[in-house]
């Protein structure tokens, strides 16, 4: 029945937006001491980690939309496996945001809905284009995380450890998409993705 098929996806939405995420791997910052940061440095780190949390919310929605429309079981399973690792990223970034004295983005439901629509749309184009979109997304996310590693205060070893592990995972997701037959995206599509990402990160840094 359709309702039975939709229940797991509804559960994913609710867990992503309203329930604490879980991780089976240790937190990357486990055992690290909180660094001495100024108020301005701490606020900047908080903004960056909030952006990273939003990125993981979007990743959950994107993978969910693509899995819903995947044409082959193998691609669907690969997307679901990657989504599981993104749940761990949700847990890591949410914990760090709260440790820094802040909250996650108030617009998470909006980010989720938009990314879910994009994921469904990409999937409807066919697996090779869906995987191409995924590969390009992960390349852009990896570059974005590299910028954060440069922008985070040197004293904030905890946030830096989290971002470094996330970067490694995202690189693996891009390689997975490539190995499964991702098609290269046209340059205008890549540029549009970069613009959308810039808008999201600018807003979620503050809200």
Secondary structure, 3 states (H helix, E strand, C coil): CHHHHHHHHHHHHHHHHHCCCCCCCCCCCCCCCCCCCCHHHHHHHHHHHHHHHHHHHHHHHHHHHHHHHCCCHHHHHHHHHHHHHHHHHHHHHHHHHHHCCCCCCCCHHHHHHHHHHHHHHHHHCCHHHHHHHHHHHHHHHHHHHHHHHHHCCCCCHHHHHHHHHHHHHHHHHHHHHHHCCCCCCCHHHHHHHHHHHHHHHHHHCCC
